[in-house]
């Protein structure tokens, strides 16, 4: 009786690793926030 072990094919060398991050498109930036500060109006006595 002859026993033969089958060898798996050789593993190919690894290629360049490419990692792509897919992000959803960003919403447009909100308009700048403008804050106007006024002195409080004088109260009538």
KOLTI-785746 format. One record per residue: residue number from 1; y, x, z of N, C-alpha, C, O in turn. Coordinates in Angstrom, 3 decimals, always signed. Each point is the difference from the previous one (the first is absolute). Example, Ala and Ser with C-alpha at 12.3 -4.5 7.8 and 13.67 -1.06 7.14 Angstrom:
REM residues 2
rec num=1; n_v=-5.690; n_u=+13.190; n_w=+7.800; ca_v=+1.190; ca_u=-0.890; ca_w=+0.000; c_v=+1.200; c_u=+0.900; c_w=+0.000; o_v=-0.019; o_u=+1.036; o_w=+0.665
rec num=2; n_v=+1.069; n_u=-1.386; n_w=-1.385; ca_v=+1.190; ca_u=+0.820; ca_w=+0.060; c_v=+1.090; c_u=-0.770; c_w=+0.730; o_v=+1.108; o_u=+0.509; o_w=+0.169
END
This chain:
REM residues 45
rec num=1; n_v=-1.182; n_u=+0.867; n_w=+0.000; ca_v=+1.182; ca_u=-0.867; ca_w=+0.000; c_v=+1.222; c_u=+0.897; c_w=+0.000; o_v=+0.121; o_u=+0.935; o_w=+0.791
rec num=2; n_v=+0.783; n_u=-1.256; n_w=-1.711; ca_v=+1.237; ca_u=+0.766; ca_w=-0.115; c_v=+1.151; c_u=-0.882; c_w=+0.482; o_v=+0.139; o_u=-1.134; o_w=-0.459
rec num=3; n_v=+0.684; n_u=+1.634; n_w=+1.375; ca_v=+1.139; ca_u=-0.777; ca_w=+0.508; c_v=+1.273; c_u=+0.648; c_w=-0.515; o_v=+0.247; o_u=+1.187; o_w=+0.214
rec num=4; n_v=+0.550; n_u=-1.986; n_w=-0.891; ca_v=+1.280; ca_u=+0.522; ca_w=-0.507; c_v=+1.120; c_u=-0.843; c_w=+0.588; o_v=-0.067; o_u=-1.230; o_w=+0.003
rec num=5; n_v=+1.090; n_u=+1.902; n_w=+0.490; ca_v=+1.169; ca_u=-0.713; ca_w=+0.504; c_v=+1.040; c_u=-0.012; c_w=-1.104; o_v=+0.346; o_u=+1.045; o_w=-0.550
rec num=6; n_v=+0.143; n_u=-2.217; n_w=+0.233; ca_v=+1.016; ca_u=-0.103; ca_w=-1.049; c_v=+1.343; c_u=+0.426; c_w=+0.575; o_v=+0.385; o_u=-0.414; o_w=+1.094
rec num=7; n_v=+0.311; n_u=+1.239; n_w=-1.840; ca_v=+1.319; ca_u=+0.474; ca_w=+0.432; c_v=+1.074; c_u=-0.902; c_w=-0.611; o_v=-0.072; o_u=-0.333; o_w=-1.183
rec num=8; n_v=+1.059; n_u=-0.062; n_w=+1.974; ca_v=+1.098; ca_u=-0.792; ca_w=-0.577; c_v=+0.820; c_u=+0.882; c_w=-0.936; o_v=+0.000; o_u=+1.224; o_w=+0.139
rec num=9; n_v=+0.695; n_u=-1.838; n_w=-1.085; ca_v=+0.827; ca_u=+0.806; ca_w=-0.906; c_v=+1.105; c_u=+0.696; c_w=+0.791; o_v=+0.419; o_u=-0.490; o_w=+1.049
rec num=10; n_v=+0.049; n_u=+1.627; n_w=-1.547; ca_v=+1.061; ca_u=+0.708; ca_w=+0.731; c_v=+1.271; c_u=-0.835; c_w=+0.055; o_v=+0.320; o_u=-0.739; o_w=-0.931
rec num=11; n_v=+0.393; n_u=+0.871; n_w=+2.034; ca_v=+1.241; ca_u=-0.757; ca_w=+0.190; c_v=+1.096; c_u=+0.664; c_w=-0.829; o_v=+0.197; o_u=+1.211; o_w=+0.103
rec num=12; n_v=+0.526; n_u=-1.986; n_w=-0.926; ca_v=+1.083; ca_u=+0.611; ca_w=-0.782; c_v=+1.106; c_u=+0.487; c_w=+0.928; o_v=+0.195; o_u=-0.562; o_w=+1.077
rec num=13; n_v=+0.528; n_u=+1.598; n_w=-1.483; ca_v=+1.089; ca_u=+0.497; ca_w=+0.853; c_v=+1.081; c_u=-1.068; c_w=+0.143; o_v=+0.271; o_u=-0.741; o_w=-0.945
rec num=14; n_v=+0.344; n_u=+0.660; n_w=+2.118; ca_v=+1.029; ca_u=-1.037; ca_w=+0.198; c_v=+1.212; c_u=+0.269; c_w=-0.880; o_v=+0.428; o_u=+1.143; o_w=-0.164
rec num=15; n_v=+0.111; n_u=-2.207; n_w=-0.394; ca_v=+1.196; ca_u=+0.119; ca_w=-0.835; c_v=+1.238; c_u=-0.013; c_w=+0.870; o_v=-0.096; o_u=-0.015; o_w=+1.227
rec num=16; n_v=+1.258; n_u=+0.019; n_w=-1.857; ca_v=+1.243; ca_u=-0.052; ca_w=+0.788; c_v=+0.105; c_u=-1.334; c_w=+0.732; o_v=-0.305; o_u=-1.056; o_w=-0.555
rec num=17; n_v=+0.733; n_u=+1.123; n_w=+1.783; ca_v=+0.102; ca_u=-1.197; ca_w=+0.822; c_v=+1.359; c_u=-0.642; c_w=-0.255; o_v=+1.044; o_u=+0.609; o_w=+0.236
rec num=18; n_v=-1.073; n_u=-1.834; n_w=-0.715; ca_v=+1.248; ca_u=-0.708; ca_w=-0.303; c_v=+0.073; c_u=-1.206; c_w=+0.929; o_v=-0.859; o_u=-0.882; o_w=-0.037
rec num=19; n_v=+1.885; n_u=+0.856; n_w=+0.861; ca_v=+0.202; ca_u=-1.122; ca_w=+0.916; c_v=+1.309; c_u=-0.664; c_w=-0.405; o_v=+1.053; o_u=+0.637; o_w=-0.017
rec num=20; n_v=-1.131; n_u=-1.907; n_w=-0.305; ca_v=+1.211; ca_u=-0.731; ca_w=-0.386; c_v=+0.246; c_u=-1.076; c_w=+1.044; o_v=-0.903; o_u=-0.759; o_w=+0.354
rec num=21; n_v=+2.117; n_u=+0.703; n_w=+0.127; ca_v=+0.375; ca_u=-1.039; ca_w=+0.958; c_v=+0.772; c_u=-1.051; c_w=-0.777; o_v=+1.052; o_u=+0.279; o_w=-0.575
rec num=22; n_v=-1.585; n_u=-1.479; n_w=+0.566; ca_v=+0.641; ca_u=-1.080; ca_w=-0.739; c_v=+0.773; c_u=-0.832; c_w=+1.009; o_v=-0.579; o_u=-0.585; o_w=+0.915
rec num=23; n_v=+1.891; n_u=+0.538; n_w=-1.091; ca_v=+0.843; ca_u=-0.798; ca_w=+0.895; c_v=+0.612; c_u=-1.146; c_w=-0.792; o_v=+0.306; o_u=+0.156; o_w=-1.182
rec num=24; n_v=-0.126; n_u=-1.300; n_w=+1.823; ca_v=+0.707; ca_u=-1.077; ca_w=-0.708; c_v=+1.451; c_u=+0.410; c_w=-0.195; o_v=+0.540; o_u=+0.774; o_w=+0.791
rec num=25; n_v=+0.094; n_u=-1.290; n_w=-1.840; ca_v=+1.405; ca_u=+0.374; ca_w=-0.229; c_v=+0.870; c_u=-0.424; c_w=+1.176; o_v=-0.172; o_u=-1.085; o_w=+0.556
rec num=26; n_v=+1.100; n_u=+1.947; n_w=-0.188; ca_v=+0.868; ca_u=-0.274; ca_w=+1.146; c_v=+1.067; c_u=-1.024; c_w=-0.400; o_v=+0.508; o_u=+0.042; o_w=-1.121
rec num=27; n_v=-0.169; n_u=-0.958; n_w=+2.030; ca_v=+1.094; ca_u=-0.935; ca_w=-0.308; c_v=+1.314; c_u=+0.767; c_w=-0.051; o_v=+0.131; o_u=+1.055; o_w=+0.621
rec num=28; n_v=+0.847; n_u=-1.585; n_w=-1.363; ca_v=+1.286; ca_u=+0.719; ca_w=-0.080; c_v=+0.645; c_u=+0.097; c_w=+1.380; o_v=-0.204; o_u=-0.857; o_w=+0.860
rec num=29; n_v=+0.973; n_u=+1.900; n_w=-0.670; ca_v=+0.653; ca_u=+0.217; ca_w=+1.292; c_v=+1.014; c_u=-1.115; c_w=+0.245; o_v=+0.677; o_u=-0.433; o_w=-0.932
rec num=30; n_v=-0.565; n_u=-0.036; n_w=+2.174; ca_v=+0.977; ca_u=-1.059; ca_w=+0.278; c_v=+1.415; c_u=+0.550; c_w=-0.148; o_v=+0.218; o_u=+1.206; o_w=+0.116
rec num=31; n_v=+0.741; n_u=-2.093; n_w=-0.373; ca_v=+1.382; ca_u=+0.475; ca_w=-0.127; c_v=+0.465; c_u=+0.578; c_w=+1.332; o_v=-0.513; o_u=-0.373; o_w=+1.055
rec num=32; n_v=+1.481; n_u=+1.281; n_w=-1.102; ca_v=+0.465; ca_u=+0.599; ca_w=+1.259; c_v=+0.594; c_u=-1.060; c_w=+0.922; o_v=+0.661; o_u=-0.938; o_w=-0.445
rec num=33; n_v=-0.912; n_u=+1.109; n_w=+1.722; ca_v=+0.480; ca_u=-0.961; ca_w=+0.985; c_v=+1.418; c_u=+0.385; c_w=+0.394; o_v=+0.251; o_u=+1.099; o_w=+0.493
rec num=34; n_v=+0.670; n_u=-2.030; n_w=-0.723; ca_v=+1.400; ca_u=+0.282; ca_w=+0.339; c_v=+0.356; c_u=-0.774; c_w=+1.263; o_v=-0.161; o_u=-1.219; o_w=+0.063
rec num=35; n_v=+0.635; n_u=+1.929; n_w=+0.921; ca_v=+0.385; ca_u=-0.631; ca_w=+1.264; c_v=+1.510; c_u=+0.149; c_w=+0.145; o_v=+0.536; o_u=+1.108; o_w=+0.009
rec num=36; n_v=+0.136; n_u=-2.254; n_w=+0.105; ca_v=+1.458; ca_u=+0.038; ca_w=+0.204; c_v=+0.265; c_u=-0.449; c_w=+1.421; o_v=-0.457; o_u=-1.056; o_w=+0.436
rec num=37; n_v=+1.197; n_u=+1.872; n_w=+0.267; ca_v=+0.287; ca_u=-0.333; ca_w=+1.387; c_v=+1.496; c_u=-0.261; c_w=+0.114; o_v=+0.825; o_u=+0.788; o_w=-0.461
rec num=38; n_v=-0.500; n_u=-1.912; n_w=+1.084; ca_v=+1.408; ca_u=-0.352; ca_w=+0.199; c_v=+0.246; c_u=-0.166; c_w=+1.492; o_v=-0.888; o_u=-0.389; o_w=+0.759
rec num=39; n_v=+2.100; n_u=+0.692; n_w=-0.366; ca_v=+0.365; ca_u=-0.215; ca_w=+1.396; c_v=-0.014; c_u=-1.500; c_w=+0.263; o_v=+0.375; o_u=-0.784; o_w=-0.873
rec num=40; n_v=-0.806; n_u=+0.372; n_w=+2.069; ca_v=-0.014; ca_u=-1.446; ca_w=+0.273; c_v=+1.416; c_u=-0.570; c_w=-0.052; o_v=+0.963; o_u=+0.633; o_w=+0.432
rec num=41; n_v=-0.868; n_u=-1.829; n_w=-0.965; ca_v=+1.320; ca_u=-0.642; ca_w=-0.108; c_v=+0.511; c_u=-0.300; c_w=+1.411; o_v=-0.773; o_u=-0.401; o_w=+0.871
rec num=42; n_v=+2.042; n_u=+0.591; n_w=-0.652; ca_v=+0.539; ca_u=-0.300; ca_w=+1.347; c_v=-0.115; c_u=-1.487; c_w=+0.295; o_v=+0.294; o_u=-0.847; o_w=-0.844
rec num=43; n_v=-0.730; n_u=+0.551; n_w=+2.062; ca_v=-0.182; ca_u=-1.406; ca_w=+0.368; c_v=+1.328; c_u=-0.576; c_w=+0.472; o_v=+0.749; o_u=+0.661; o_w=+0.718
rec num=44; n_v=-0.464; n_u=-1.874; n_w=-1.116; ca_v=+1.247; ca_u=-0.619; ca_w=+0.521; c_v=-0.157; c_u=-0.310; c_w=+1.486; o_v=-1.070; o_u=-0.413; o_w=+0.449
rec num=45; n_v=+2.137; n_u=+0.616; n_w=+0.302; ca_v=-0.043; ca_u=-0.239; ca_w=+1.451; c_v=+0.177; c_u=-1.457; c_w=+0.333; o_v=-0.012; o_u=-0.371; o_w=+1.174
END
